[in-house]
């Protein structure tokens, strides 16, 4: 397998698994943080929640995009190798 395709798959899986954990656990952690801090830091907790929501929305789609890119790289890699060998074998 192409090293680029392998890296894309590895990072894609990491992002999907990490995004799943963030998606499941983040609301609980933000709720605990808000209860612990209290009313005095509601603005800070709100800002942290906005940033983490953007991260949560981005991780899983980026992971699936990387896996799709690995499939495309894998599909075109044999044709690239074949075209390179045919060019070098012809004088």
N, C-alpha and C positions, 0 to 999 in steps of 0.2 A: 504494500500500500504506500502511496505517496506520503512523504513526511508531512506535507502541508495538510493533506486530508486527515491524517491521523491526529494532528494537533487541533484541527477544526472540530473533529468528533470529540476529543478529550475536553476541550473548552466548552463545547456545546453541552455535553453531559453535566459538567460541573455547574454551568449556569442554570440548567434546568433543575437540577437537584437543589442547588442553593436557592433558586427562586421559589421552589416549592416550600422549603423550610421557612424562608422569609415570609411567604404568603400565609403560612399556617401559624407561625409563632410570633410574628411582628405585632399583630393587633393585641395579643395578650401582654407582650412586653411593654407596649405603649400604654396600655391600661394600667399596668402595675406602676409604671413610671409616673403617670399622671396622679395616681392615688398617693404615691410616696411623696412627691414633691408638693402637691397641694395646689391651692389657687394662685399662689404667688408666682409660679413659673408656667402658667397656662399658655402664654404666648410662645415661650421656648419649646414646650412640648408640641404645640401646634406646628411650629416651624420644622421640628424634627420629623413630625408625622408627614408633612408635605414632601420633604426630601426623600424619606424612606418609601413613601408611596410611589414616587417616580422611579426609584430603584426597583421596587417590586414589579412595576409594570414593564420594566425594560429587560429584566433578567431572562425570563422564560422566552419571550420572542427572539432575543438575541441568540439564545442557545439553540432554538429550532432553526434559525437562519444559518448558524454555523454548521449544523448537521446537514442542512440542505446544500450548503456550499461544498461540504466534503463529498456529498453524493455527485455533484456536478464535476468536481475535480477528479473524482474516481472514474467517472464516465468518460471524460475527455483525455485522461492520462494515457491510456493505451494508444489512442490515435496520435498523440504527440510523440510517444516513443516510436511508433511505427513510422511516422513521417521523418523522424530524425535518423533512423537506421537506413531508410530507403535513400535519403540524400547522401549519406556517407558512403554507401556501398556503390553508388553510381559514380564513375570517374568523370 
